[in-house]
Amino acid sequence: MREQLIKLIPEFELIKDSGLKDKVLRVWEKALKLRGMQPEDMLRMPFTLLIKPCPANFVEHTRGVVQVSYAAAQALQKVYADKIPINMEYLLAGA
């Protein structure tokens, strides 16, 4: 299952801390197992039920959130340097 998750959401690989990445992937695996789902099921799952028709699936939404969060953090680091410390590992894990 882990390999399927990484294939669907390659942004997991942005997390360099192997222990943290393992924890994040275990949470995803556990959530999918609790729902009786496989990773590819997320490709058919809308990211919200509030928009009909929903323009993106859960995987697309998750990837977009990670990429936007990562780019915003990089921009903040470029502008503010050490004035605003950002734990990129936690940011990526949360996104």
ChimeraX commands (.cxc) that place a marker at each C-alpha (Angstrom):
marker #1 position 0.00,0.00,0.00 radius 0.5
marker #1 position 2.84,2.38,0.84 radius 0.5
marker #1 position 4.31,2.19,-2.65 radius 0.5
marker #1 position 0.89,2.94,-4.14 radius 0.5
marker #1 position 0.51,5.99,-1.91 radius 0.5
marker #1 position 3.91,7.34,-2.90 radius 0.5
marker #1 position 3.15,6.72,-6.56 radius 0.5
marker #1 position -0.16,8.63,-6.30 radius 0.5
marker #1 position 1.27,11.39,-4.10 radius 0.5
marker #1 position 5.00,11.70,-4.85 radius 0.5
marker #1 position 5.15,14.76,-2.58 radius 0.5
marker #1 position 5.56,12.33,0.34 radius 0.5
marker #1 position 9.18,12.14,-0.84 radius 0.5
marker #1 position 9.68,15.84,-0.01 radius 0.5
marker #1 position 9.68,14.82,3.67 radius 0.5
marker #1 position 13.37,14.15,4.34 radius 0.5
marker #1 position 13.02,13.00,7.95 radius 0.5
marker #1 position 12.52,9.26,7.41 radius 0.5
marker #1 position 10.92,8.77,10.83 radius 0.5
marker #1 position 8.38,11.52,10.23 radius 0.5
marker #1 position 7.68,10.30,6.69 radius 0.5
marker #1 position 7.07,6.81,8.05 radius 0.5
marker #1 position 4.60,8.16,10.62 radius 0.5
marker #1 position 2.74,10.19,8.00 radius 0.5
marker #1 position 2.47,7.21,5.66 radius 0.5
marker #1 position 1.32,4.95,8.51 radius 0.5
marker #1 position -1.50,7.40,9.27 radius 0.5
marker #1 position -2.59,7.36,5.63 radius 0.5
marker #1 position -2.41,3.56,5.51 radius 0.5
marker #1 position -4.42,3.22,8.71 radius 0.5
marker #1 position -7.08,5.68,7.52 radius 0.5
marker #1 position -7.51,3.83,4.24 radius 0.5
marker #1 position -7.69,0.44,5.97 radius 0.5
marker #1 position -10.29,1.72,8.45 radius 0.5
marker #1 position -12.48,2.78,5.52 radius 0.5
marker #1 position -11.82,-0.44,3.59 radius 0.5
marker #1 position -10.21,1.56,0.79 radius 0.5
marker #1 position -7.23,1.21,-1.48 radius 0.5
marker #1 position -5.09,4.22,-2.44 radius 0.5
marker #1 position -6.49,4.34,-5.98 radius 0.5
marker #1 position -10.00,4.76,-4.52 radius 0.5
marker #1 position -8.97,8.33,-3.68 radius 0.5
marker #1 position -8.84,9.08,-7.41 radius 0.5
marker #1 position -12.63,8.69,-7.53 radius 0.5
marker #1 position -13.26,10.56,-4.28 radius 0.5
marker #1 position -14.10,14.27,-4.62 radius 0.5
marker #1 position -12.12,16.49,-2.30 radius 0.5
marker #1 position -15.37,18.12,-1.15 radius 0.5
marker #1 position -19.07,17.45,-1.32 radius 0.5
marker #1 position -19.84,21.18,-1.16 radius 0.5
marker #1 position -19.06,21.82,-4.83 radius 0.5
marker #1 position -21.08,20.02,-7.48 radius 0.5
marker #1 position -19.60,18.88,-9.68 radius 0.5
marker #1 position -16.36,18.81,-7.76 radius 0.5
marker #1 position -13.50,19.84,-10.07 radius 0.5
marker #1 position -10.78,17.77,-8.39 radius 0.5
marker #1 position -10.38,14.45,-6.66 radius 0.5
marker #1 position -8.83,13.94,-3.24 radius 0.5
marker #1 position -5.37,13.10,-4.63 radius 0.5
marker #1 position -5.26,16.21,-6.84 radius 0.5
marker #1 position -6.39,18.39,-3.94 radius 0.5
marker #1 position -3.81,16.93,-1.56 radius 0.5
marker #1 position -0.99,17.34,-4.08 radius 0.5
marker #1 position -2.05,20.93,-4.75 radius 0.5
marker #1 position -2.15,21.78,-1.04 radius 0.5
marker #1 position 1.34,20.36,-0.52 radius 0.5
marker #1 position 2.80,22.16,-3.54 radius 0.5
marker #1 position 1.24,25.52,-2.67 radius 0.5
marker #1 position 2.30,25.21,0.99 radius 0.5
marker #1 position 5.85,24.28,-0.01 radius 0.5
marker #1 position 6.14,27.15,-2.50 radius 0.5
marker #1 position 4.75,29.65,0.01 radius 0.5
marker #1 position 7.20,28.49,2.68 radius 0.5
marker #1 position 10.11,28.77,0.26 radius 0.5
marker #1 position 9.04,32.32,-0.66 radius 0.5
marker #1 position 8.76,33.29,3.02 radius 0.5
marker #1 position 12.20,31.87,3.74 radius 0.5
marker #1 position 13.64,33.78,0.79 radius 0.5
marker #1 position 12.14,37.10,1.92 radius 0.5
marker #1 position 12.42,36.78,5.71 radius 0.5
marker #1 position 15.36,34.39,6.04 radius 0.5
marker #1 position 15.73,33.44,9.72 radius 0.5
marker #1 position 13.23,36.04,10.99 radius 0.5
marker #1 position 10.38,33.58,10.48 radius 0.5
marker #1 position 11.60,30.05,11.11 radius 0.5
marker #1 position 9.63,27.40,9.23 radius 0.5
marker #1 position 9.89,23.73,10.04 radius 0.5
marker #1 position 9.57,22.49,6.47 radius 0.5
marker #1 position 9.25,18.87,7.62 radius 0.5
marker #1 position 6.20,19.61,9.77 radius 0.5
marker #1 position 4.71,21.85,7.09 radius 0.5
marker #1 position 4.99,19.09,4.48 radius 0.5
marker #1 position 3.70,16.42,6.86 radius 0.5
marker #1 position 0.69,18.54,7.74 radius 0.5
marker #1 position -0.07,19.58,4.18 radius 0.5
marker link #1:1,2 radius 0.2
marker link #1:2,3 radius 0.2
marker link #1:3,4 radius 0.2
marker link #1:4,5 radius 0.2
marker link #1:5,6 radius 0.2
marker link #1:6,7 radius 0.2
marker link #1:7,8 radius 0.2
marker link #1:8,9 radius 0.2
marker link #1:9,10 radius 0.2
marker link #1:10,11 radius 0.2
marker link #1:11,12 radius 0.2
marker link #1:12,13 radius 0.2
marker link #1:13,14 radius 0.2
marker link #1:14,15 radius 0.2
marker link #1:15,16 radius 0.2
marker link #1:16,17 radius 0.2
marker link #1:17,18 radius 0.2
marker link #1:18,19 radius 0.2
marker link #1:19,20 radius 0.2
marker link #1:20,21 radius 0.2
marker link #1:21,22 radius 0.2
marker link #1:22,23 radius 0.2
marker link #1:23,24 radius 0.2
marker link #1:24,25 radius 0.2
marker link #1:25,26 radius 0.2
marker link #1:26,27 radius 0.2
marker link #1:27,28 radius 0.2
marker link #1:28,29 radius 0.2
marker link #1:29,30 radius 0.2
marker link #1:30,31 radius 0.2
marker link #1:31,32 radius 0.2
marker link #1:32,33 radius 0.2
marker link #1:33,34 radius 0.2
marker link #1:34,35 radius 0.2
marker link #1:35,36 radius 0.2
marker link #1:36,37 radius 0.2
marker link #1:37,38 radius 0.2
marker link #1:38,39 radius 0.2
marker link #1:39,40 radius 0.2
marker link #1:40,41 radius 0.2
marker link #1:41,42 radius 0.2
marker link #1:42,43 radius 0.2
marker link #1:43,44 radius 0.2
marker link #1:44,45 radius 0.2
marker link #1:45,46 radius 0.2
marker link #1:46,47 radius 0.2
marker link #1:47,48 radius 0.2
marker link #1:48,49 radius 0.2
marker link #1:49,50 radius 0.2
marker link #1:50,51 radius 0.2
marker link #1:51,52 radius 0.2
marker link #1:52,53 radius 0.2
marker link #1:53,54 radius 0.2
marker link #1:54,55 radius 0.2
marker link #1:55,56 radius 0.2
marker link #1:56,57 radius 0.2
marker link #1:57,58 radius 0.2
marker link #1:58,59 radius 0.2
marker link #1:59,60 radius 0.2
marker link #1:60,61 radius 0.2
marker link #1:61,62 radius 0.2
marker link #1:62,63 radius 0.2
marker link #1:63,64 radius 0.2
marker link #1:64,65 radius 0.2
marker link #1:65,66 radius 0.2
marker link #1:66,67 radius 0.2
marker link #1:67,68 radius 0.2
marker link #1:68,69 radius 0.2
marker link #1:69,70 radius 0.2
marker link #1:70,71 radius 0.2
marker link #1:71,72 radius 0.2
marker link #1:72,73 radius 0.2
marker link #1:73,74 radius 0.2
marker link #1:74,75 radius 0.2
marker link #1:75,76 radius 0.2
marker link #1:76,77 radius 0.2
marker link #1:77,78 radius 0.2
marker link #1:78,79 radius 0.2
marker link #1:79,80 radius 0.2
marker link #1:80,81 radius 0.2
marker link #1:81,82 radius 0.2
marker link #1:82,83 radius 0.2
marker link #1:83,84 radius 0.2
marker link #1:84,85 radius 0.2
marker link #1:85,86 radius 0.2
marker link #1:86,87 radius 0.2
marker link #1:87,88 radius 0.2
marker link #1:88,89 radius 0.2
marker link #1:89,90 radius 0.2
marker link #1:90,91 radius 0.2
marker link #1:91,92 radius 0.2
marker link #1:92,93 radius 0.2
marker link #1:93,94 radius 0.2
marker link #1:94,95 radius 0.2
view
